[in-house]
């Protein structure tokens, strides 16, 4: 399984002939919206840093055969921008004989009690005996036997102790950061250093915003 980051929470996951793009949002690099040959595009929730309405049409036009999967509330929010199918919790979508996507969880993390919560569905990608978990914006759900965790590193709803505890609960072999578009270069080690030192993963992979790794 090859993973390429396109900034913030956008990931391209490749396994054999299959290509899946997750969360192409406003903080994502423009190259994410020029990708072709995608089997699926997945959106975990409706916040613009996870789906960019201004650029998504270009991506959809370049991938007319891709399955469009999104958290159920997000399907309604994206009305008119392609034909999206709901990816709900515990629903599995088979893209090929050796690649499946499964929805995990229900709600976005609490930003503030005065702000209504929206839907959020993480995605578990299973391919080549490797299980990759992208949780969207939530630490609430902990699927079993995760090999690779894309951990949200900084957000209005998160703090470092919660991030470390989430990594420990998931107990992946490999952890790498996502949702880091709000962190300055100077402040980055404050967040990533704690996860790398305290999370307990065998490998803490600092995968940059335009880097690819094989896991």
C-alpha positions as CSV (number, residue, x, y, z in Angstrom):
1,X,0.0,0.0,0.0
2,X,1.3,3.4,-1.0
3,X,0.2,6.6,0.7
4,X,0.7,10.1,-0.7
5,X,-0.2,13.2,1.3
6,X,-1.6,16.3,-0.5
7,X,-1.6,18.6,2.5
8,X,-3.7,18.7,5.7
9,X,-6.1,15.7,5.6
10,X,-6.0,14.7,1.9
11,X,-4.6,11.3,1.2
12,X,-4.1,9.2,-1.9
13,X,-4.1,5.5,-1.1
14,X,-2.9,3.2,-3.8
15,X,-2.9,-0.6,-3.8
16,X,-2.2,-2.5,-7.0
17,X,-4.3,-0.9,-9.7
18,X,-6.6,0.9,-7.3
19,X,-6.5,4.5,-6.3
20,X,-8.6,6.2,-3.6
21,X,-8.5,9.9,-2.6
22,X,-9.7,10.9,0.9
23,X,-10.7,14.4,2.0
24,X,-9.6,16.9,-0.7
25,X,-10.3,20.1,1.1
26,X,-9.4,23.8,1.0
27,X,-6.1,23.3,2.7
28,X,-5.1,20.6,0.2
29,X,-2.5,21.1,-2.4
30,X,-3.8,21.9,-5.8
31,X,-2.2,18.7,-7.3
32,X,-4.9,16.7,-5.4
33,X,-7.5,18.1,-7.7
34,X,-5.6,17.2,-10.9
35,X,-5.4,13.4,-10.1
36,X,-6.9,11.0,-12.6
37,X,-7.6,7.3,-12.6
38,X,-9.3,7.3,-9.2
39,X,-11.5,4.4,-8.2
40,X,-13.1,6.4,-5.4
41,X,-13.2,9.8,-3.7
42,X,-14.2,9.7,0.0
43,X,-15.2,12.7,2.1
44,X,-15.4,12.1,5.9
45,X,-17.5,15.2,6.7
46,X,-18.7,18.5,5.3
47,X,-16.2,21.0,6.7
48,X,-14.4,22.8,3.8
49,X,-10.9,21.8,4.9
50,X,-12.1,18.3,4.0
51,X,-14.0,19.0,0.8
52,X,-13.4,22.1,-1.3
53,X,-16.5,23.0,-3.2
54,X,-14.6,25.4,-5.4
55,X,-12.2,22.8,-6.7
56,X,-14.0,19.5,-6.4
57,X,-15.8,19.9,-9.7
58,X,-12.5,19.8,-11.6
59,X,-11.6,16.6,-9.8
60,X,-14.9,15.0,-10.5
61,X,-14.7,15.9,-14.2
62,X,-11.3,14.3,-14.4
63,X,-12.6,11.0,-12.8
64,X,-16.0,10.4,-14.2
65,X,-16.0,6.7,-13.2
66,X,-14.9,7.2,-9.6
67,X,-17.3,6.2,-6.9
68,X,-18.2,9.2,-4.8
69,X,-18.6,8.3,-1.1
70,X,-19.4,10.7,1.7
71,X,-20.7,10.9,5.3
72,X,-24.5,10.9,4.9
73,X,-25.1,14.6,6.0
74,X,-22.3,15.6,3.6
75,X,-24.0,13.9,0.7
76,X,-26.9,16.4,1.2
77,X,-24.5,19.3,1.6
78,X,-22.8,18.4,-1.7
79,X,-26.0,18.3,-3.7
80,X,-25.4,19.3,-7.3
81,X,-21.7,18.5,-7.1
82,X,-21.7,15.0,-8.5
83,X,-23.8,11.9,-7.5
84,X,-22.6,11.0,-4.0
85,X,-23.4,7.8,-2.1
86,X,-23.6,7.7,1.7
87,X,-20.8,6.0,3.5
88,X,-22.3,5.3,7.0
89,X,-20.8,3.7,10.0
90,X,-20.2,-0.1,9.6
91,X,-21.0,0.0,5.9
92,X,-18.4,-1.7,3.7
93,X,-17.8,-0.8,0.0
94,X,-15.8,-3.2,-2.1
95,X,-13.7,-1.6,-4.8
96,X,-12.0,-4.7,-5.9
97,X,-11.3,-8.3,-4.8
98,X,-8.6,-7.0,-2.4
99,X,-9.6,-3.5,-1.5
100,X,-12.5,-2.4,0.7
101,X,-13.6,0.8,2.4
102,X,-15.5,0.7,5.7
103,X,-17.2,3.6,7.5
104,X,-16.2,4.1,11.1
105,X,-18.0,6.3,13.6
106,X,-20.8,8.8,13.6
107,X,-20.1,12.4,14.8
108,X,-17.5,15.1,14.5
109,X,-15.6,15.9,17.7
110,X,-16.9,18.5,20.0
111,X,-15.5,22.0,19.2
112,X,-17.5,23.8,21.8
113,X,-20.8,22.8,23.6
114,X,-22.5,25.8,21.9
115,X,-21.7,24.5,18.4
116,X,-24.0,21.8,17.1
117,X,-22.2,18.6,16.2
118,X,-22.2,17.4,12.6
119,X,-21.8,13.9,11.1
120,X,-18.3,12.5,10.7
121,X,-17.4,9.0,9.3
122,X,-13.9,7.8,9.4
123,X,-12.7,5.4,6.7
124,X,-10.9,2.1,7.2
125,X,-9.1,1.1,4.0
126,X,-8.2,-2.6,3.8
127,X,-5.8,-3.8,1.1
128,X,-2.9,-6.2,0.8
129,X,-3.4,-7.4,4.4
130,X,-2.9,-3.8,5.5
131,X,-5.5,-1.8,7.4
132,X,-5.3,2.0,7.2
133,X,-7.5,4.2,9.3
134,X,-8.3,7.9,8.5
135,X,-10.6,9.1,11.3
136,X,-11.7,12.4,9.8
137,X,-12.3,14.8,12.7
138,X,-12.8,12.5,15.7
139,X,-10.9,10.4,18.2
140,X,-14.1,8.6,19.4
141,X,-14.0,5.4,17.4
142,X,-11.2,2.9,17.7
143,X,-11.4,0.1,15.1
144,X,-9.6,-3.2,15.8
145,X,-6.3,-4.3,14.3
146,X,-5.3,-1.1,12.6
147,X,-1.8,-1.3,11.0
148,X,-1.5,2.3,9.9
149,X,-3.1,5.3,11.5
150,X,-3.4,8.8,9.9
151,X,-3.7,10.8,13.1
152,X,-5.2,14.4,13.2
153,X,-2.4,16.3,14.8
154,X,-4.0,19.7,15.5
155,X,-7.5,21.1,15.5
156,X,-9.9,23.4,17.4
157,X,-11.4,20.3,18.9
158,X,-8.1,18.5,20.0
159,X,-5.4,18.7,22.5
160,X,-2.1,16.9,22.7
161,X,-3.0,14.6,25.5
162,X,-6.1,13.4,23.6
163,X,-4.0,12.8,20.5
164,X,-1.5,10.7,22.3
165,X,-4.2,8.7,24.1
166,X,-6.0,8.1,20.7
167,X,-2.8,6.7,19.2
168,X,-2.3,4.5,22.2
169,X,-5.8,3.2,22.0
170,X,-5.6,2.4,18.2
171,X,-2.1,0.9,18.8
172,X,-1.0,1.0,15.1
173,X,2.3,-0.3,13.7
174,X,2.8,3.0,11.9
175,X,1.4,6.4,12.7
176,X,1.7,9.5,10.5
177,X,0.3,13.0,10.9
178,X,-2.7,14.6,9.0
179,X,-4.8,17.6,9.9
180,X,-1.7,19.7,10.5
181,X,-2.5,22.7,8.2
182,X,-3.0,24.9,11.2
183,X,0.5,24.4,12.8
184,X,3.4,26.7,12.1
185,X,6.8,25.2,11.2
186,X,8.2,26.5,14.5
187,X,5.4,24.9,16.5
188,X,5.2,21.6,14.7
189,X,7.7,19.6,16.9
190,X,5.5,20.5,19.9
191,X,2.7,18.4,18.5
192,X,4.4,15.7,16.5
193,X,7.2,15.2,19.1
194,X,4.7,14.2,21.8
195,X,2.9,11.7,19.4
196,X,6.2,10.2,18.2
197,X,7.7,9.9,21.7
198,X,4.6,8.9,23.6
199,X,2.1,7.3,21.2
200,X,3.7,3.8,21.3
201,X,3.6,3.1,17.6
202,X,6.5,1.0,16.2
203,X,7.1,3.7,13.6
204,X,6.3,7.3,13.8
205,X,6.5,8.4,10.2
206,X,6.7,12.2,9.6
207,X,5.1,12.1,6.2
208,X,5.3,15.6,4.7
209,X,2.4,17.4,2.8
210,X,3.6,16.2,-0.6
211,X,5.4,12.9,0.3
212,X,4.7,9.3,-0.5
213,X,5.4,6.2,1.7
214,X,5.0,2.5,1.3
215,X,3.5,0.8,4.4
